[in-house]
């Protein structure tokens, strides 16, 4: 399905990519104001602030490869945002926990995300937002169905 806009043809995937790139750029710029990256901020957001998060659960939560996650975790640990704690049941398993510095940075990241979401909610009528979520859900289903056909 394609839509026409100002004489040129835009495809669904181009619209999705354009929006995501703009959102990603905004998050990257916000993170850079605090000497961080969007991926580091996302990682901190995915760590449970009270209990910590098993390192094996972080990758799937963030949809990134284990080798990339290992580098991010090492960087966050080296910079004092997180620390690793072995579980009592299985010494091979590691829980990633936030330091005070990591918790402060996580709270800043959360504030940026909440602020962005608030602006979206303020500027987009509720009925349009409902339709947006339905359409995005449908697109996700279509993409997942096409992925399964391989």
Secondary structure, DSSP 8 states (H G I E B T S, - for coil): -EEEETTEEEEHHHHHHHHHHHHHHHHHHHHHTTT--HHHHHHHHHS-TTT-EEHHHHHHHHT--HHHHHHHHHHHHHTTSEEEEE-SS-TT-EEEEE-HHHHHHHHHHHHHHHHHHHHHHHHS-HHHHHHHHHHHHHHHHHHHHHHHT-
